[in-house]
Amino acid sequence: MDLQKIEKDWLEEAKRRAEELDNGVVKAIPAEEVMANARALLKSINAT
């Protein structure tokens, strides 16, 4: 796969995701919340 194809595919994906956000199909989650959830999950996995 060449670089131009990868860039084109990512641009299409970004546009699709932006449309989903704009249309209320998905909800944005703040990065701080995502990271806190990820840390909690990793902590629970490591505790077992």
N, C-alpha and C positions, 0 to 999 in steps of 0.2 A: 504494500500500500504506500503510495507516495505522499509527501507532505501536503501537497495541495488537496488531495482527497481527504486527508485527516482534518485539515482546516475547514474544508467545506462541510464535512459531517458534523464537526463541533459547532459550527455556526448554525446549522439547521437545528441541532439539539438545543442550543441556547435560545433560539427563536421559539421553539416549541415550548420550552420551559417558561419563557417570559409570557407567552400567550396563556399558559395554564394559570400563572400567577395573576395576570390581568383579568382573566375571566372567573377567578375565584374557584377554579377546579382544585387547586392545591393551596396550602397555606405555608407561608415562609416561617421558618423556625429560627429564632436568633442563634447565632453561633455559640454564645455562652451556654444556652440551654442544651444544645446538641453535645457540646464538650462535657458538660456536667453529667448528662445521661451516659455518655460513653465511658467516662471515668468510673461512674457508679457500677456500670455493667462489668467493666474490667476488674474492679475491686471485688465484686461478688464472685466472679469466675476464679480469681486468684485465691479467694478465701476457702474454696472447696478442696 
